[in-house]
């Protein structure tokens, strides 16, 4: 099944039948940031983006991928893209929301019931609305990758009820909705750049973290965390963004190539994420992590406790986006 799916994605690379590209007078360099490791789905898919863009432009756009937060965290990457100092990057939606409040729609706990609901929301008019808003901030979204549901790992024990989080020092994203969510659950949320997280867990600066399966596995958090509880509290979106300053400098034919390559990235990244998640969970267990699932009733207890988040932050997003997100579950 995996080979068949990847074959479909690879076929997309040659299915667009773009017209021949004329030689460019200038050569463009495109540095791309990601906090993930070279084995994460985003990095693997970015390699296909790199290959496609360089081939279709005859090397006139030279792409270089920088993994493991080598340019700093997502916030620094977005700021650099806005200034035109960095050409592109895969960034977490919770950090994007610091620049455009409407992106907070992705940060509400227990908003999407499953993968399909999140994809339905992204690929509809709402994705276009959010891209338009970010262009005003100097950043263009060319791909909508996903990391999947966020779950909690720690060294104290399984998390099956809100009381299990009481006073637990947990690294969170630098986002007000995330912070309030974990405060309502009784935890001690501690914002921190992802690039600093492994060391902080190793040194016990924090005792817990919350991330999707793919990031937990590829970042080897199993080396410093014992328990992984599948709370599925927030669905993690990872937009692929490019600097609007950089994009506007490109000839029209190159702009189209970059946009088409963004679509290829999106298709491959999603398929890799969905297909590898189950295997990665198994591997986490083999590497010493204790994995525990939660029943619907157990998840409902968490959901009930964090409902005040909606009353406090829905105005940041607006009724149109929030209603569309909720309706995507139908």
C-alpha positions as CSV (number, residue, x, y, z in Angstrom):
1,X,0.0,0.0,0.0
2,X,2.8,2.4,0.9
3,X,4.6,1.8,-2.4
4,X,1.4,2.4,-4.4
5,X,0.7,5.7,-2.6
6,X,4.2,7.0,-3.0
7,X,4.2,6.1,-6.6
8,X,1.1,8.2,-7.1
9,X,2.9,11.2,-5.5
10,X,6.0,10.6,-7.6
11,X,3.8,10.6,-10.7
12,X,2.7,14.1,-9.9
13,X,6.2,15.3,-10.5
14,X,5.8,14.8,-14.2
15,X,2.0,15.3,-14.6
16,X,1.9,19.1,-14.8
17,X,3.3,19.4,-18.3
18,X,4.6,22.9,-17.8
19,X,5.8,24.8,-20.8
20,X,9.6,25.1,-21.3
21,X,11.3,27.6,-19.0
22,X,13.4,30.3,-20.6
23,X,16.9,30.9,-19.3
24,X,17.0,33.4,-16.4
25,X,19.4,36.2,-16.3
26,X,19.7,36.0,-12.6
27,X,20.3,33.0,-10.3
28,X,18.2,32.7,-7.1
29,X,19.1,31.0,-3.9
30,X,16.3,29.5,-1.8
31,X,17.2,28.5,1.7
32,X,14.4,26.5,3.4
33,X,14.0,26.0,7.2
34,X,12.5,23.2,9.2
35,X,12.8,22.3,12.8
36,X,12.4,18.6,11.9
37,X,15.2,16.1,11.4
38,X,16.2,14.9,7.9
39,X,14.0,11.8,8.3
40,X,10.8,13.7,9.1
41,X,8.1,13.7,6.5
42,X,8.5,17.4,5.9
43,X,12.2,17.1,5.2
44,X,11.8,14.1,2.9
45,X,9.1,16.0,1.0
46,X,11.1,19.2,0.9
47,X,13.8,17.2,-0.9
48,X,11.3,16.5,-3.7
49,X,10.4,20.2,-3.7
50,X,14.2,21.0,-4.1
51,X,14.6,18.5,-6.9
52,X,11.5,19.6,-8.8
53,X,12.4,23.4,-8.6
54,X,16.0,22.9,-9.6
55,X,15.2,20.7,-12.5
56,X,12.4,22.8,-13.9
57,X,14.4,26.0,-13.6
58,X,17.6,24.4,-15.0
59,X,19.3,25.2,-11.8
60,X,18.5,28.9,-11.9
61,X,16.8,28.5,-8.5
62,X,19.2,26.8,-6.2
63,X,17.4,25.3,-3.2
64,X,19.2,24.3,0.1
65,X,17.4,22.6,3.0
66,X,18.3,23.3,6.6
67,X,17.0,20.8,9.1
68,X,17.0,20.5,12.9
69,X,16.2,24.2,13.5
70,X,19.7,25.2,12.3
71,X,18.3,28.7,11.6
72,X,16.6,28.9,15.0
73,X,13.0,28.3,15.9
74,X,9.9,28.9,13.8
75,X,9.4,32.4,15.1
76,X,12.8,33.4,14.0
77,X,12.3,31.8,10.7
78,X,9.0,33.7,10.1
79,X,10.6,37.0,11.1
80,X,13.5,36.3,8.7
81,X,11.0,35.5,5.8
82,X,9.1,38.7,6.4
83,X,12.4,40.6,6.1
84,X,13.5,38.7,3.0
85,X,16.5,37.3,4.9
86,X,15.2,33.7,4.5
87,X,13.4,32.4,1.5
88,X,11.2,29.7,2.9
89,X,10.3,27.3,5.6
90,X,7.9,24.8,7.1
91,X,6.6,26.4,10.3
92,X,4.1,25.4,13.0
93,X,0.7,27.1,12.8
94,X,0.8,28.0,16.5
95,X,3.8,30.3,15.8
96,X,2.3,31.7,12.6
97,X,-0.6,32.7,14.8
98,X,1.6,35.1,16.6
99,X,1.8,37.1,13.4
100,X,-1.7,36.5,12.1
101,X,-4.3,35.9,14.8
102,X,-6.7,34.0,12.4
103,X,-4.2,31.1,12.4
104,X,-5.3,30.5,16.0
105,X,-8.2,28.5,14.5
106,X,-5.8,25.5,14.4
107,X,-4.9,25.8,18.1
108,X,-8.2,25.1,19.8
109,X,-8.2,21.8,21.7
110,X,-10.3,19.0,20.4
111,X,-11.5,21.0,17.4
112,X,-11.1,18.4,14.7
113,X,-12.4,14.9,15.1
114,X,-10.0,13.2,12.7
115,X,-7.4,13.7,9.9
116,X,-10.1,14.0,7.3
117,X,-11.9,16.9,9.0
118,X,-8.6,18.9,9.2
119,X,-7.8,18.3,5.5
120,X,-11.4,19.2,4.5
121,X,-10.9,22.6,6.3
122,X,-7.5,23.2,4.8
123,X,-8.3,22.5,1.3
124,X,-11.5,24.6,1.2
125,X,-11.9,28.3,1.0
126,X,-10.4,28.7,4.5
127,X,-6.9,27.8,3.4
128,X,-7.1,30.5,0.8
129,X,-8.4,33.1,3.3
130,X,-5.5,32.3,5.7
131,X,-2.9,32.5,2.9
132,X,-4.3,35.9,1.9
133,X,-4.0,37.2,5.4
134,X,-0.4,36.0,5.7
135,X,0.6,37.7,2.4
136,X,-0.2,41.0,4.1
137,X,2.4,40.0,6.7
138,X,5.0,39.4,3.9
139,X,4.7,35.6,3.9
140,X,3.0,33.4,1.3
141,X,1.7,29.9,2.0
142,X,2.5,27.5,-0.9
143,X,1.8,24.2,0.9
144,X,-0.4,22.9,3.7
145,X,1.5,20.1,5.4
146,X,0.2,18.3,8.5
147,X,2.0,16.7,11.5
148,X,-1.1,15.1,12.9
149,X,-2.6,15.0,16.4
150,X,-0.4,16.2,19.3
151,X,0.0,13.8,22.3
152,X,1.7,14.1,25.6
153,X,4.9,12.4,26.8
154,X,6.5,12.6,30.2
155,X,8.5,10.7,32.8
156,X,6.0,10.6,35.6
157,X,3.4,8.2,34.4
158,X,0.5,7.6,31.9
159,X,-1.9,10.6,31.3
160,X,-5.4,9.3,31.3
161,X,-7.3,12.1,33.2
162,X,-6.7,15.8,33.8
163,X,-5.5,15.2,37.3
164,X,-2.5,13.3,35.9
165,X,-1.2,16.6,34.6
166,X,-1.3,18.5,37.9
167,X,1.8,20.6,38.4
168,X,3.6,18.8,35.6
169,X,6.2,21.1,33.9
170,X,5.5,20.6,30.3
171,X,7.1,22.3,27.3
172,X,4.5,23.9,25.1
173,X,4.3,26.0,22.0
174,X,4.6,29.8,22.4
175,X,0.9,30.3,21.9
176,X,-1.7,31.8,24.3
177,X,-4.3,29.1,23.5
178,X,-1.9,26.3,24.2
179,X,-0.8,28.0,27.5
180,X,-4.3,28.4,28.8
181,X,-5.3,24.9,27.7
182,X,-2.6,23.4,29.9
183,X,-3.2,25.8,32.8
184,X,-6.8,24.7,32.8
185,X,-5.6,21.1,32.9
186,X,-3.5,21.9,36.0
187,X,-0.1,21.7,34.3
188,X,2.8,24.1,34.4
189,X,3.2,25.1,30.7
190,X,6.7,26.3,29.7
191,X,7.2,27.8,26.2
192,X,10.4,26.8,24.5
193,X,11.9,26.6,21.0
194,X,11.6,23.1,19.6
195,X,15.4,23.1,18.9
196,X,16.0,23.3,22.6
197,X,13.6,20.7,23.7
198,X,15.6,17.5,23.6
199,X,18.3,19.0,25.7
200,X,15.7,20.4,28.2
201,X,14.1,16.9,28.5
202,X,17.5,15.3,29.0
203,X,18.5,17.8,31.7
204,X,15.0,17.6,33.3
205,X,14.5,21.4,32.8
206,X,11.1,20.2,31.8
207,X,9.6,16.8,32.5
208,X,7.1,16.6,29.7
209,X,6.3,17.7,26.1
210,X,3.5,17.4,23.6
211,X,4.0,16.6,19.9
212,X,2.7,14.4,17.1
213,X,4.0,10.9,16.7
214,X,6.2,11.7,13.7
215,X,8.1,14.4,15.6
216,X,8.5,12.4,18.8
217,X,10.0,9.5,16.8
218,X,12.2,11.3,14.4
219,X,13.5,13.6,17.2
220,X,14.3,10.5,19.3
221,X,12.4,11.7,22.4
222,X,12.1,8.0,23.4
223,X,15.6,8.4,24.6
224,X,14.6,10.9,27.3
225,X,10.8,10.2,27.8
226,X,9.2,7.1,29.2
227,X,5.4,7.5,28.8
228,X,3.5,8.6,25.7
229,X,-0.3,9.2,26.1
230,X,-2.4,9.5,23.0
231,X,-4.5,12.4,24.1
232,X,-4.9,13.9,20.6
233,X,-5.6,17.3,22.1
234,X,-4.7,19.5,19.2
235,X,-4.2,18.8,15.5
236,X,-0.9,20.2,14.3
237,X,-0.7,22.0,10.9
238,X,2.6,22.8,9.3
239,X,2.3,25.4,6.5
240,X,5.1,25.6,4.0
241,X,5.7,29.3,3.6
242,X,7.9,31.5,1.4
243,X,9.0,35.0,1.7
244,X,6.8,37.3,-0.3
245,X,9.8,39.5,-0.9
246,X,11.7,36.6,-2.5
247,X,8.6,35.4,-4.4
248,X,8.0,38.7,-6.1
249,X,11.5,38.9,-7.4
250,X,11.0,35.7,-9.4
251,X,10.0,35.7,-13.1
252,X,6.4,34.7,-13.6
253,X,7.4,31.3,-15.0
254,X,9.5,30.6,-11.9
255,X,6.7,31.7,-9.6
256,X,4.5,29.0,-11.2
257,X,7.1,26.4,-10.8
258,X,7.5,27.2,-7.0
259,X,3.7,27.1,-6.6
260,X,3.4,23.8,-8.4
261,X,6.3,22.3,-6.3
262,X,4.4,23.4,-3.2
263,X,1.5,21.3,-4.3
264,X,3.8,18.3,-4.8
265,X,5.3,18.9,-1.3
266,X,1.8,19.0,0.2
267,X,0.6,15.7,-1.4
268,X,3.8,13.8,-0.4
269,X,4.1,15.2,3.1
270,X,0.5,14.3,4.0
271,X,0.8,10.8,2.6
272,X,4.1,10.1,4.4
273,X,2.7,11.4,7.6
274,X,-0.4,9.3,7.5
275,X,1.3,6.2,6.3
276,X,4.2,6.2,8.8
277,X,2.4,7.2,11.9
278,X,1.3,3.7,12.9
279,X,4.7,2.2,12.2
280,X,6.4,4.9,14.2
281,X,4.2,4.3,17.2
282,X,5.2,0.6,17.1
283,X,8.9,1.7,16.9
284,X,8.5,4.0,19.9
285,X,7.3,1.0,21.9
286,X,10.2,-1.1,20.7
287,X,12.5,1.7,21.8
288,X,11.2,1.6,25.4
289,X,8.3,4.0,25.5
290,X,5.1,2.9,27.1
291,X,2.2,3.9,24.8
292,X,-1.3,4.3,26.2
293,X,-4.5,5.2,24.4
294,X,-7.5,7.0,25.8
295,X,-11.1,6.1,25.5
296,X,-13.7,8.5,24.1
297,X,-15.0,9.0,27.7
298,X,-11.5,9.8,29.0
299,X,-10.9,12.3,26.1
300,X,-14.3,13.9,26.9
301,X,-13.1,14.7,30.5
302,X,-10.2,16.7,29.0
303,X,-12.4,18.4,26.5
304,X,-14.9,19.5,29.1
305,X,-12.1,21.0,31.3
306,X,-10.6,23.1,28.5
307,X,-13.9,24.6,27.1
308,X,-13.3,28.0,28.6
309,X,-10.6,28.4,25.9
310,X,-13.3,28.8,23.3
311,X,-15.0,31.6,25.1
312,X,-11.8,33.5,25.6
313,X,-10.2,33.2,22.1
314,X,-12.9,32.7,19.5
315,X,-12.9,36.4,18.7
316,X,-9.3,36.2,17.6
317,X,-10.4,33.9,14.8
318,X,-13.8,35.1,13.8
319,X,-17.1,33.2,13.3
320,X,-16.5,32.4,9.7
321,X,-13.4,30.3,10.2
322,X,-14.5,28.8,13.5
323,X,-17.9,27.7,12.0
324,X,-16.1,26.3,9.0
325,X,-13.7,24.3,11.2
326,X,-16.6,22.9,13.3
327,X,-18.6,22.0,10.2
328,X,-15.7,20.1,8.7
329,X,-16.4,17.4,11.3
330,X,-19.7,16.6,9.6
